[in-house]
Amino acid sequence: MKREVIVAKHAGFCFGVGRAAEAVEKEIAGHAPGTRIYTLGKLIHNETYVSRLAAQGVGIASEADLDRLCAQACESAPVKVFVRAHGMTKQTEQQLLACSAKNPYFSFEDCTCVFVRKIHKIVAEHNQPDNVLFVLGAAEHPEVVGFLSRFDGEKIVFSDTEELGRILTPEKWEKICAKVPIIVAQTTQKLGEWLKTKEFIKKLYTNPIIFDTICSITEIRQKEVESLAGTCDCMIVIGSRSSSNSTKLYHISKSACKDTYLVESAAQLSAYGPFTHQRVGIAAGASTPRDIIEEVEKTMSEVIENFEELLESSLKTLNTGDVVTGTVEYVTDAEIQLDLGAGVTGYIKAEQVDDSPEKLTDRFHRGDKVDAFVIRVSDIEGVAELSKKRVDSDKNWYRIVAAKDSEEVLEGTVVEVVKGGVIVSVDSNRVFVHASQTGVPKDGDLNTILNTTVKLRIIEIRDGKRAKGSIRLVQRDERKAAQEAFWNEIEEGKTYTGVVKSMTSYGAFIDLGGVDGMVHASELSWKRIKSPADVVAIGDVLTVFVKSFDKEKKRIALGYKTAETNPWYVFTHTYAEGDVASVKIVSMMPFGAFAEIVDGVDGLIHISQIAMTKIAKPADVLEIGQIVDAKIVAIDNEKQKVNLSIRALLEEAKAELEAAPAEEAAEADAE
């Protein structure tokens, strides 16, 4: 396949940026002698272009410099300021107008993009107290800062719907829910995120006023890059990392083509090479000059041509079946590139390195030596395909054979589920483990151990580098050793963390790590329960302690509830007589209502303590499930009973209210 470089049709300056650059360049070419030219901030997000303007005498001014420049402007040295495509704040616009009106030798040219100016108009027209402005964009971006300055009300800026969800706390929502939402987006936002934003807002409001403000060229550019990246095996995105539209193009491309690189100029390409791809796409942000795009295109074309010539002159020296030693030149998580000497380059795909789950970039580095087996040499594809796994397998087979006799425990990764069992990769050798030897229960799903690391023993060696192993034997030995250690160390009062394994009507059995203990139902809760299932479920992780044990009978009685979890303990360490608590009405009797103070502790609100006037029954005032404030008027620790009063709080409130006029009168007399 012929290698090629493809440049996106809409790469480079957009209309707004191109218009601003053209205006500045025109002024440079035809300005009067002595004229000082400035841009308000950097004209575009491209250091190469900004440096080029600086070399031609164009300075960069900030809002803080404008009054000084206005004062300095004179007939022999007039000042002209260009406002970039991002636009400016309302305050800066007023400042520039005032300066130009004050001094005829100070002037400015507003190069704000028409799409940005459209947002300025929308925001200004909807600048009403009853509106709330939602902005999909970056709060610190000059474009967003510019149109935010034209809205005085509530403003919410967010980068995506997840951030918007975090911003809209219950308190925030209560503040803005009655306002009319005005929704706009920064012109360079991703179209996909904008669509998600609109759906999100429509779920919140029935009357949102939505303006589609993403630049149409931005939409076209993003869709084009996504399409091009899907057909290329390498993408070069030209633009600054400080450029919003360039970084978005980079992320869009990266999602479709993993080998995507963001550069500002051709000089930065060397940091990512060598490039061995068949089809290279080039895209550029809206702040990238055409000459930089052409330079990158020329450089990439030369790189590809040179690589093809190198392959033609070198790959013929390799033969399928050779074992070679190469030096690592470049590593990604998908492959390793090796320099095999004499201008020959080889590639090892991740699946041909080994079966380790670790990333290649964490284990291999430039300069490492790697032995590999030559799988294929292809002049058509221009690559030499290698396998490290094949070489490692041959080297490590002897260890598999020796482990059978020594009963050494080996470690490997379950890489495949096959008929009757699984395949475990041990030092790049495939070891078959029958289903009965995997440790998975009979008729269980062998896929549950796929891609996991396991320990096994070799139980059979056959001709043709074939081996059988057993995971179950290692598990049995480990379980036996763990049980012996457990019974040697157990003692009353010792705490363990275990998993609920099974339950009966009288208790729950807890797996403490190969040894089971039982928590009686009476030990599961301070409250009376009908079944252990009222408190725990199979699979729950519990912290338990040993109440008693019998080593000979292998029985362990466990405890779960502690004094600290006793509801009465929790209550008395949280509240005291005289405290006010929010309580829930749980039942009612003719003589009063019972209210839950904490889980497991109820208090009585006597009928005389429910209201300030006499009532016939508690239900005249209260409802089951109602939350009310009540004062704790008495605690009986011996009987574990609590008396509550709503009336006490009502009387206190009334007394405070009656005392207020007297206090106000006293203050008036004092004055």
C-alpha positions as CSV (number, residue, x, y, z in Angstrom):
1,M,0.0,0.0,0.0
2,K,1.4,3.4,-1.0
3,R,2.0,5.7,1.9
4,E,0.3,9.1,1.8
5,V,-0.2,12.4,3.6
6,I,-3.7,14.1,3.6
7,V,-4.4,17.7,4.7
8,A,-7.8,18.5,5.9
9,K,-9.7,20.9,3.6
10,H,-10.6,23.3,6.4
11,A,-7.2,23.4,8.1
12,G,-5.8,26.7,9.3
13,F,-7.2,30.2,9.8
14,C,-11.0,30.5,10.2
15,F,-12.8,33.5,8.7
16,G,-12.6,35.5,12.0
17,V,-8.9,34.9,12.7
18,G,-8.0,35.3,9.0
19,R,-9.8,38.6,8.9
20,A,-7.9,39.9,12.0
21,A,-4.6,38.7,10.7
22,E,-5.2,40.3,7.3
23,A,-6.1,43.6,9.0
24,V,-2.9,43.7,11.0
25,E,-0.7,42.7,8.0
26,K,-2.4,45.3,5.9
27,E,-1.6,48.0,8.5
28,I,2.0,46.8,8.7
29,A,2.4,47.1,4.9
30,G,0.9,50.6,4.6
31,H,1.1,52.4,7.9
32,A,2.4,56.0,8.1
33,P,5.9,56.5,9.4
34,G,6.1,56.5,13.2
35,T,2.8,54.7,13.7
36,R,3.0,52.2,16.6
37,I,0.8,49.1,16.1
38,Y,-0.5,47.0,19.0
39,T,-2.8,44.0,19.4
40,L,-5.0,43.8,22.4
41,G,-3.6,40.6,23.8
42,K,-2.0,38.0,21.5
43,L,-3.7,38.2,18.2
44,I,-3.9,34.4,17.8
45,H,-2.8,31.3,19.9
46,N,0.3,30.6,17.8
47,E,3.7,31.6,19.2
48,T,5.4,31.3,15.8
49,Y,3.0,33.8,14.2
50,V,3.0,36.2,17.2
51,S,6.9,36.2,17.1
52,R,6.7,37.0,13.4
53,L,4.5,40.0,14.1
54,A,6.8,41.2,16.9
55,A,9.7,41.1,14.5
56,Q,7.8,43.5,12.3
57,G,7.3,45.9,15.2
58,V,3.8,44.9,16.4
59,G,3.5,45.1,20.2
60,I,1.1,43.4,22.6
61,A,-1.0,45.7,24.8
62,S,-3.2,44.8,27.8
63,E,-6.3,46.7,29.0
64,A,-4.1,48.3,31.6
65,D,-1.8,49.8,28.9
66,L,-4.6,51.6,27.0
67,D,-4.7,54.9,28.9
68,R,-0.9,55.2,28.8
69,L,-0.8,54.6,25.1
70,C,-3.6,57.1,24.6
71,A,-1.7,59.7,26.5
72,Q,1.5,59.0,24.5
73,A,-0.1,59.1,21.0
74,C,0.8,62.2,19.0
75,E,1.1,63.4,15.4
76,S,4.6,62.0,15.0
77,A,3.9,58.8,16.8
78,P,0.2,57.8,16.4
79,V,-1.1,54.6,18.1
80,K,-3.4,52.0,16.5
81,V,-4.8,49.0,18.5
82,F,-6.3,45.9,16.9
83,V,-8.9,43.9,18.9
84,R,-8.5,40.2,18.2
85,A,-11.2,37.8,17.0
86,H,-12.0,36.7,20.5
87,G,-13.5,40.1,21.2
88,M,-13.3,42.3,24.3
89,T,-15.3,43.1,27.4
90,K,-17.9,45.8,27.5
91,Q,-15.7,47.8,29.8
92,T,-12.7,47.6,27.4
93,E,-14.9,48.7,24.5
94,Q,-16.0,51.7,26.4
95,Q,-12.4,52.5,27.4
96,L,-11.2,52.3,23.7
97,L,-14.1,54.5,22.5
98,A,-13.2,57.1,25.2
99,C,-9.5,57.1,24.3
100,S,-10.2,57.5,20.6
101,A,-12.7,60.3,21.3
102,K,-10.1,62.0,23.6
103,N,-7.1,61.8,21.3
104,P,-7.3,61.9,17.5
105,Y,-3.9,60.2,17.2
106,F,-5.2,57.1,19.1
107,S,-7.4,54.7,17.1
108,F,-8.5,51.1,17.2
109,E,-9.9,48.5,14.8
110,D,-12.4,46.0,16.2
111,C,-11.7,42.6,14.6
112,T,-14.1,40.7,16.8
113,C,-15.4,37.6,14.9
114,V,-18.9,37.9,13.6
115,F,-19.9,34.7,15.5
116,V,-18.6,36.1,18.8
117,R,-20.3,39.5,18.1
118,K,-23.5,37.6,17.7
119,I,-23.2,36.2,21.2
120,H,-22.5,39.7,22.5
121,K,-25.8,40.9,21.0
122,I,-27.7,37.9,22.3
123,V,-26.4,38.4,25.9
124,A,-27.0,42.1,25.9
125,E,-30.5,41.8,24.6
126,H,-31.4,39.3,27.3
127,N,-29.6,41.1,30.2
128,Q,-32.7,41.1,32.5
129,P,-32.9,40.5,36.2
130,D,-35.4,37.6,35.7
131,N,-33.0,35.7,33.4
132,V,-30.1,33.3,34.2
133,L,-27.3,32.8,31.6
134,F,-25.9,29.3,31.0
135,V,-22.6,29.2,29.1
136,L,-21.0,26.0,27.8
137,G,-17.3,27.1,27.7
138,A,-14.2,27.9,29.6
139,A,-14.8,30.7,32.2
140,E,-11.2,32.2,31.8
141,H,-11.2,32.2,27.9
142,P,-11.1,35.8,26.6
143,E,-14.1,35.1,24.3
144,V,-16.3,34.0,27.3
145,V,-15.0,36.8,29.5
146,G,-16.0,39.2,26.8
147,F,-19.7,38.2,26.5
148,L,-20.1,37.5,30.3
149,S,-19.3,41.2,30.8
150,R,-22.5,42.1,29.0
151,F,-24.8,40.2,31.4
152,D,-25.3,41.5,34.9
153,G,-27.5,38.8,36.3
154,E,-26.9,35.2,37.5
155,K,-24.2,33.5,35.2
156,I,-23.3,29.8,35.2
157,V,-20.3,28.7,33.2
158,F,-19.5,25.0,32.8
159,S,-17.2,22.8,30.6
160,D,-19.6,19.8,30.3
161,T,-22.9,18.5,31.7
162,E,-21.1,16.7,34.5
163,E,-19.7,19.9,35.8
164,L,-23.1,21.6,35.4
165,G,-24.7,18.8,37.5
166,R,-22.2,19.5,40.2
167,I,-22.8,23.3,40.1
168,L,-26.6,22.9,40.4
169,T,-26.7,22.1,44.1
170,P,-30.2,22.2,45.8
171,E,-29.4,25.7,47.1
172,K,-28.3,26.9,43.7
173,W,-31.3,25.4,42.0
174,E,-33.7,27.0,44.4
175,K,-32.2,30.4,43.7
176,I,-32.5,30.1,39.8
177,C,-35.3,27.7,39.1
178,A,-37.9,30.5,38.7
179,K,-35.7,32.5,36.3
180,V,-35.8,32.2,32.5
181,P,-32.7,30.3,31.2
182,I,-30.7,31.8,28.3
183,I,-28.3,29.2,26.9
184,V,-25.3,29.9,24.7
185,A,-21.9,28.2,23.9
186,Q,-18.4,29.3,23.3
187,T,-18.0,29.3,19.5
188,T,-15.3,26.6,19.6
189,Q,-17.1,24.0,21.8
190,K,-17.5,20.4,20.7
191,L,-20.8,19.9,18.9
192,G,-21.5,16.6,20.8
193,E,-21.1,18.3,24.2
194,W,-23.4,21.1,23.0
195,L,-26.1,18.6,22.1
196,K,-25.8,16.9,25.5
197,T,-26.1,20.3,27.1
198,K,-29.3,21.2,25.3
199,E,-30.9,17.9,26.4
200,F,-29.8,18.4,30.0
201,I,-31.2,21.9,30.1
202,K,-34.5,20.8,28.5
203,K,-35.0,18.3,31.4
204,L,-34.6,21.1,33.9
205,Y,-36.7,23.8,32.2
206,T,-39.9,23.8,30.1
207,N,-39.1,27.3,28.7
208,P,-35.3,27.5,27.9
209,I,-34.2,30.0,25.3
210,I,-31.4,28.3,23.4
211,F,-29.1,29.9,20.9
212,D,-26.9,27.7,18.7
213,T,-23.7,29.8,18.8
214,I,-21.0,27.3,17.9
215,C,-19.3,28.7,14.8
216,S,-20.5,26.8,11.7
217,I,-16.9,26.5,10.5
218,T,-16.0,25.0,13.9
219,E,-18.7,22.3,13.4
220,I,-17.5,21.6,9.9
221,R,-13.8,21.5,11.0
222,Q,-14.6,19.1,13.9
223,K,-16.7,16.7,11.8
224,E,-14.0,16.7,9.1
225,V,-11.2,15.9,11.6
226,E,-13.3,13.1,13.1
227,S,-13.9,11.6,9.6
228,L,-10.3,11.9,8.5
229,A,-8.9,10.5,11.8
230,G,-11.2,7.4,11.3
231,T,-9.4,6.6,8.0
232,C,-5.8,7.4,9.1
233,D,-3.4,5.5,11.3
234,C,-1.6,8.7,12.3
235,M,-2.9,12.3,12.8
236,I,-0.9,15.5,13.2
237,V,-3.0,18.4,14.6
238,I,-1.2,21.8,14.3
239,G,-2.0,24.4,16.9
240,S,-1.2,25.7,20.4
241,R,-2.1,23.9,23.6
242,S,-3.5,27.2,24.8
243,S,-5.9,27.3,21.8
244,S,-9.4,26.1,22.7
245,N,-10.3,25.0,19.2
246,S,-6.9,23.3,18.5
247,T,-7.1,21.2,21.7
248,K,-10.6,20.2,20.9
249,L,-9.6,19.0,17.5
250,Y,-6.8,17.0,19.1
251,H,-9.1,15.2,21.5
252,I,-11.7,14.5,18.7
253,S,-8.9,13.1,16.6
254,K,-7.4,11.1,19.5
255,S,-10.7,9.4,20.1
256,A,-10.7,8.0,16.5
257,C,-6.9,7.6,16.0
258,K,-4.7,6.7,18.9
259,D,-1.5,8.0,17.2
260,T,-2.5,11.6,17.2
261,Y,0.0,14.3,18.0
262,L,-0.4,18.1,18.7
263,V,2.4,20.3,17.4
264,E,2.9,24.0,16.8
265,S,5.4,23.7,14.0
266,A,7.3,21.2,11.9
267,A,10.2,21.5,14.3
268,Q,8.3,19.7,17.0
269,L,7.6,16.5,14.9
270,S,11.0,15.0,15.8
271,A,9.8,14.6,19.4
272,Y,7.2,12.0,18.2
273,G,9.0,10.1,15.4
274,P,9.8,7.9,13.8
275,F,6.6,7.8,11.8
276,T,6.0,4.4,10.2
277,H,2.4,4.8,9.3
278,Q,0.7,4.2,6.0
279,R,-1.8,7.1,6.0
280,V,-1.1,10.3,7.8
281,G,-3.7,13.0,8.2
282,I,-3.0,16.7,8.9
283,A,-5.5,19.1,10.6
284,A,-4.9,22.5,12.0
285,G,-6.6,24.8,14.4
286,A,-8.2,28.2,13.5
287,S,-5.0,30.0,14.7
288,T,-2.5,28.2,12.4
289,P,-1.0,30.1,9.4
290,R,-1.0,28.4,6.0
291,D,2.8,28.4,5.7
292,I,3.2,26.4,8.9
293,I,0.7,23.8,7.6
294,E,2.6,23.6,4.3
295,E,5.9,23.1,6.2
296,V,4.4,20.3,8.3
297,E,3.0,18.6,5.2
298,K,6.3,18.8,3.4
299,T,8.2,17.4,6.4
300,M,5.8,14.5,6.9
301,S,6.0,13.6,3.1
302,E,9.8,13.5,3.3
303,V,9.7,11.3,6.4
304,I,7.4,8.8,4.7
305,E,9.5,8.7,1.5
306,N,12.7,8.2,3.4
307,F,11.1,5.4,5.4
308,E,10.0,3.6,2.3
309,E,13.5,3.8,0.8
310,L,15.0,2.4,4.0
311,L,12.6,-0.6,4.0
312,E,13.4,-1.4,0.4
313,S,17.2,-1.4,1.1
314,S,17.2,-3.2,4.4
315,L,14.3,-5.7,4.9
316,K,15.7,-8.1,2.4
317,T,18.4,-9.1,4.9
318,L,15.9,-10.7,7.3
319,N,14.4,-14.2,6.9
320,T,11.3,-15.7,8.6
321,G,12.4,-17.9,11.5
322,D,15.5,-15.9,12.4
323,V,16.1,-14.9,16.0
324,V,17.5,-11.4,16.2
325,T,18.5,-8.9,19.0
326,G,17.3,-5.4,18.6
327,T,17.5,-2.1,20.5
328,V,14.3,-0.4,21.6
329,E,13.8,2.8,19.6
330,Y,10.2,3.7,20.4
331,V,7.4,2.2,22.6
332,T,3.7,2.7,22.7
333,D,1.1,0.5,24.6
334,A,0.3,-1.1,21.2
335,E,3.8,-2.1,20.0
336,I,7.6,-1.9,20.4
337,Q,9.8,-0.6,17.6
338,L,13.3,-2.1,17.4
339,D,16.5,-1.1,15.6
340,L,17.9,-4.3,14.3
341,G,21.1,-2.7,12.8
342,A,22.0,-2.1,9.2
343,G,19.1,0.3,8.9
344,V,16.5,-2.5,9.6
345,T,13.5,-1.8,11.7
346,G,11.3,-4.4,13.4
347,Y,8.0,-4.3,15.2
348,I,6.6,-6.4,18.0
349,K,2.8,-6.1,18.6
350,A,1.6,-6.1,22.2
351,E,0.1,-9.6,21.9
352,Q,3.5,-10.9,20.7
353,V,5.5,-9.4,23.6
354,D,4.1,-11.5,26.5
355,D,0.9,-12.0,28.5
356,S,1.6,-9.4,31.2
357,P,-1.3,-7.0,31.9
358,E,1.2,-4.2,32.5
359,K,1.6,-1.4,29.9
360,L,4.5,-1.7,27.5
361,T,5.5,1.9,28.2
362,D,5.9,1.0,31.9
363,R,8.3,-1.9,31.2
364,F,10.3,-1.1,28.0
365,H,12.4,2.0,27.4
366,R,14.5,3.4,24.7
367,G,17.9,1.6,24.6
368,D,16.7,-1.7,26.1
369,K,17.9,-4.9,24.3
370,V,15.2,-7.4,23.2
371,D,15.5,-10.8,21.6
372,A,12.8,-11.6,19.1
373,F,11.7,-14.3,16.6
374,V,11.1,-13.1,13.0
375,I,7.5,-14.0,12.1
376,R,7.2,-12.3,8.8
377,V,9.1,-10.0,6.4
378,S,6.8,-8.1,4.0
379,D,8.0,-5.7,1.3
380,I,4.4,-4.9,0.4
381,E,3.5,-3.7,4.0
382,G,7.0,-2.4,4.6
383,V,7.4,-4.0,8.0
384,A,9.2,-6.8,9.7
385,E,6.9,-8.5,12.2
386,L,8.6,-10.0,15.3
387,S,7.7,-12.1,18.4
388,K,9.4,-11.8,21.8
389,K,6.9,-14.3,23.2
390,R,8.2,-17.1,20.9
391,V,11.8,-16.6,22.0
392,D,10.8,-16.4,25.7
393,S,8.8,-19.6,25.3
394,D,11.8,-21.6,24.1
395,K,14.1,-20.1,26.8
396,N,11.7,-20.9,29.7
397,W,10.4,-24.3,28.8
398,Y,13.1,-25.9,30.9
399,R,11.7,-24.2,34.0
400,I,8.2,-25.8,33.3
401,V,9.8,-29.3,33.0
402,A,11.9,-28.8,36.2
403,A,8.8,-27.5,38.2
404,K,7.0,-30.8,37.6
405,D,9.6,-32.8,39.5
406,S,10.3,-30.2,42.2
407,E,6.6,-29.4,42.7
408,E,7.5,-25.7,42.5
409,V,4.6,-23.4,42.5
410,L,4.5,-21.3,39.4
411,E,2.6,-18.1,38.5
412,G,0.8,-17.3,35.3
413,T,-2.1,-15.6,33.6
414,V,-5.3,-17.3,32.5
415,V,-5.4,-16.2,28.8
416,E,-8.0,-18.5,27.2
417,V,-11.0,-20.6,28.1
418,V,-11.1,-23.8,26.0
419,K,-13.1,-27.0,25.8
420,G,-12.7,-28.8,29.1
421,G,-10.6,-26.2,30.9
422,V,-8.4,-23.1,30.6
423,I,-5.0,-22.1,29.2
424,V,-2.5,-20.5,31.6
425,S,0.5,-18.6,30.2
426,V,3.6,-19.3,32.3
427,D,6.7,-17.4,31.1
428,S,5.2,-17.4,27.6
429,N,4.4,-21.1,27.6
430,R,0.8,-22.4,27.4
431,V,-0.2,-24.8,30.2
432,F,-3.5,-26.6,30.1
433,V,-5.6,-26.8,33.3
434,H,-8.6,-29.1,33.3
435,A,-11.8,-27.6,34.6
436,S,-11.7,-29.9,37.6
437,Q,-8.3,-28.4,38.6
438,T,-9.2,-24.7,38.2
439,G,-10.7,-24.2,41.6
440,V,-13.9,-23.1,39.9
441,P,-17.0,-25.0,41.3
442,K,-18.4,-27.8,39.1
443,D,-20.5,-26.4,36.3
444,G,-19.2,-22.9,37.2
445,D,-18.3,-20.3,34.7
446,L,-14.6,-20.6,33.8
447,N,-14.7,-17.1,32.4
448,T,-14.6,-15.7,35.9
449,I,-10.9,-16.4,36.1
450,L,-10.1,-15.2,32.6
451,N,-7.3,-12.6,32.5
452,T,-6.5,-13.2,36.2
453,T,-3.1,-14.1,37.7
454,V,-3.1,-17.6,39.3
455,K,-0.7,-20.0,41.1
456,L,-0.4,-23.6,39.8
457,R,1.7,-26.8,40.0
458,I,2.7,-28.7,36.9
459,I,1.3,-32.3,37.1
460,E,2.1,-33.7,33.6
461,I,4.6,-33.1,30.8
462,R,4.1,-34.3,27.3
463,D,6.0,-34.3,24.0
464,G,5.7,-31.2,21.8
465,K,6.1,-28.7,24.7
466,R,2.8,-29.6,26.2
467,A,2.1,-29.3,29.9
468,K,-0.8,-29.8,32.3
469,G,-1.2,-28.0,35.6
470,S,-3.4,-27.7,38.7
471,I,-4.6,-24.5,40.4
472,R,-6.7,-26.5,42.8
473,L,-3.7,-28.2,44.4
474,V,-2.1,-24.9,45.2
475,Q,-5.3,-23.5,46.6
476,R,-5.8,-26.7,48.8
477,D,-2.3,-26.4,50.2
478,E,-2.7,-22.6,50.8
479,R,-6.1,-23.2,52.5
480,K,-4.6,-25.9,54.7
481,A,-1.7,-23.7,55.7
482,A,-4.0,-20.7,56.4
483,Q,-6.3,-22.9,58.5
484,E,-3.4,-24.1,60.6
485,A,-2.1,-20.6,61.1
486,F,-5.6,-19.4,62.0
487,W,-6.2,-22.0,64.7
488,N,-2.7,-21.4,66.1
489,E,-3.4,-17.6,66.5
490,I,-7.1,-17.6,67.5
491,E,-8.1,-16.2,70.9
492,E,-11.2,-14.9,72.6
493,G,-11.9,-11.2,71.9
494,K,-9.8,-11.2,68.7
495,T,-11.4,-9.2,65.9
496,Y,-11.7,-10.5,62.3
497,T,-13.2,-9.2,59.1
498,G,-15.2,-11.8,57.3
499,V,-17.8,-12.4,54.6
500,V,-21.4,-13.7,55.3
501,K,-21.3,-17.1,53.6
502,S,-24.7,-18.6,54.5
503,M,-27.6,-18.1,56.9
504,T,-30.0,-20.2,58.9
505,S,-33.0,-19.3,61.1
506,Y,-30.8,-19.1,64.1
507,G,-27.7,-17.3,62.8
508,A,-25.2,-16.3,60.1
509,F,-22.0,-18.2,59.1
510,I,-19.0,-16.0,58.5
511,D,-16.0,-17.0,56.3
512,L,-13.0,-15.7,58.2
513,G,-10.6,-16.7,55.5
514,G,-10.9,-20.5,55.0
515,V,-12.4,-21.0,58.5
516,D,-16.1,-20.5,59.3
517,G,-17.6,-19.0,62.5
518,M,-21.2,-18.4,63.4
519,V,-22.9,-15.3,64.7
520,H,-26.1,-16.2,66.6
521,A,-29.2,-14.2,65.6
522,S,-29.2,-12.7,69.1
523,E,-25.7,-11.3,68.5
524,L,-26.6,-9.6,65.2
525,S,-28.7,-6.8,66.6
526,W,-29.7,-5.0,69.8
527,K,-33.2,-5.1,68.5
528,R,-35.3,-8.2,68.4
529,I,-35.2,-9.6,64.8
530,K,-37.2,-12.3,63.1
531,S,-34.4,-13.6,60.9
532,P,-30.6,-12.9,60.4
533,A,-31.7,-11.6,56.9
534,D,-33.2,-8.6,58.7
535,V,-29.7,-7.4,59.4
536,V,-27.2,-9.0,57.0
537,A,-27.2,-10.5,53.5
538,I,-24.9,-13.2,51.9
539,G,-21.8,-11.5,50.7
540,D,-21.8,-8.7,53.3
541,V,-18.4,-7.9,54.9
542,L,-18.6,-7.8,58.7
543,T,-16.2,-7.0,61.5
544,V,-16.8,-9.7,64.2
545,F,-15.0,-10.8,67.4
546,V,-14.5,-14.3,68.9
547,K,-16.8,-15.0,71.9
548,S,-15.6,-18.6,72.3
549,F,-14.1,-21.5,70.2
550,D,-13.4,-25.2,70.3
551,K,-10.3,-26.2,68.4
552,E,-11.1,-30.0,68.4
553,K,-14.6,-29.6,67.0
554,K,-13.5,-26.6,64.8
555,R,-16.3,-24.4,66.1
556,I,-16.2,-20.7,66.6
557,A,-18.9,-18.5,68.2
558,L,-18.7,-14.9,67.0
559,G,-20.1,-11.7,68.3
560,Y,-21.2,-8.7,66.2
561,K,-23.0,-6.2,68.3
562,T,-20.9,-4.1,70.7
563,A,-21.6,-1.7,73.5
564,E,-20.8,1.2,71.2
565,T,-23.5,0.1,68.7
566,N,-26.2,-0.3,71.5
567,P,-28.9,2.2,70.6
568,W,-29.2,3.4,74.2
569,Y,-25.4,4.0,74.3
570,V,-25.7,6.0,71.0
571,F,-28.6,8.0,72.4
572,T,-27.0,8.8,75.8
573,H,-23.7,9.8,74.1
574,T,-25.6,12.1,71.7
575,Y,-28.3,13.7,73.9
576,A,-28.9,14.9,77.5
577,E,-31.9,16.1,79.4
578,G,-32.8,19.6,78.1
579,D,-31.6,19.0,74.6
580,V,-33.9,19.5,71.6
581,A,-34.0,16.7,69.0
582,S,-35.7,16.2,65.6
583,V,-37.8,13.1,66.1
584,K,-40.2,11.0,63.9
585,I,-43.6,10.0,65.1
586,V,-43.8,6.2,64.9
587,S,-46.9,5.2,66.8
588,M,-49.8,6.7,68.7
589,M,-51.7,5.6,71.8
590,P,-54.7,7.2,73.6
591,F,-52.3,8.6,76.2
592,G,-49.6,10.0,73.8
593,A,-47.3,9.4,70.8
594,F,-44.1,7.5,70.6
595,A,-41.3,9.2,68.5
596,E,-38.0,7.7,67.3
597,I,-35.0,9.8,68.5
598,V,-32.2,7.5,67.2
599,D,-32.6,4.1,65.5
600,G,-33.7,1.8,68.3
601,V,-34.6,4.4,70.9
602,D,-38.1,5.9,71.1
603,G,-39.4,8.5,73.5
604,L,-43.0,9.2,74.7
605,I,-44.7,12.5,74.1
606,H,-47.5,12.4,76.6
607,I,-50.8,13.8,75.3
608,S,-50.5,16.7,77.8
609,Q,-47.1,17.6,76.2
610,I,-48.2,17.7,72.6
611,A,-49.9,21.1,72.4
612,M,-50.5,24.1,74.6
613,T,-54.2,23.4,74.7
614,K,-56.1,20.3,75.7
615,I,-56.6,17.8,72.8
616,A,-58.8,14.7,72.6
617,K,-56.2,12.4,71.1
618,P,-52.7,12.7,69.6
619,A,-53.9,12.1,66.1
620,D,-55.7,15.5,66.3
621,V,-52.2,17.2,66.0
622,L,-49.7,14.6,64.8
623,E,-49.3,12.1,62.0
624,I,-47.4,8.8,61.7
625,G,-44.0,9.6,60.0
626,Q,-44.1,13.3,60.8
627,I,-40.8,14.9,61.9
628,V,-41.1,17.3,64.8
629,D,-38.8,19.1,67.2
630,A,-39.2,18.0,70.8
631,K,-37.4,18.7,74.1
632,I,-36.0,15.8,76.1
633,V,-37.5,16.4,79.6
634,A,-36.5,13.2,81.3
635,I,-34.2,10.2,80.8
636,D,-34.5,7.0,82.9
637,N,-31.3,5.1,82.3
638,E,-32.3,2.1,84.5
639,K,-35.5,1.5,82.5
640,Q,-34.1,3.0,79.3
641,K,-37.1,5.3,78.9
642,V,-37.3,8.9,77.5
643,N,-40.0,11.5,78.0
644,L,-40.3,14.2,75.3
645,S,-42.3,17.5,75.1
646,I,-43.4,19.6,72.2
647,R,-45.4,21.8,74.6
648,A,-42.2,22.9,76.4
649,L,-40.8,24.4,73.2
650,L,-44.0,26.1,72.3
651,E,-44.1,27.7,75.8
652,E,-40.5,28.9,75.5
653,A,-41.3,30.4,72.1
654,K,-44.3,32.2,73.5
655,A,-42.4,33.5,76.4
656,E,-39.7,34.9,74.1
657,L,-42.4,36.6,71.9
658,E,-44.1,38.2,74.9
659,A,-40.8,39.4,76.3
660,A,-39.8,41.2,73.0
661,P,-42.1,44.2,73.3
662,A,-41.0,44.9,76.9
663,E,-37.4,44.8,75.8
664,E,-38.1,47.2,72.9
665,A,-39.9,49.6,75.3
666,A,-36.9,49.5,77.7
667,E,-34.5,50.3,74.9
668,A,-36.7,53.2,73.7
669,D,-36.8,54.7,77.2
670,A,-33.0,54.4,77.4
671,E,-32.6,56.4,74.2
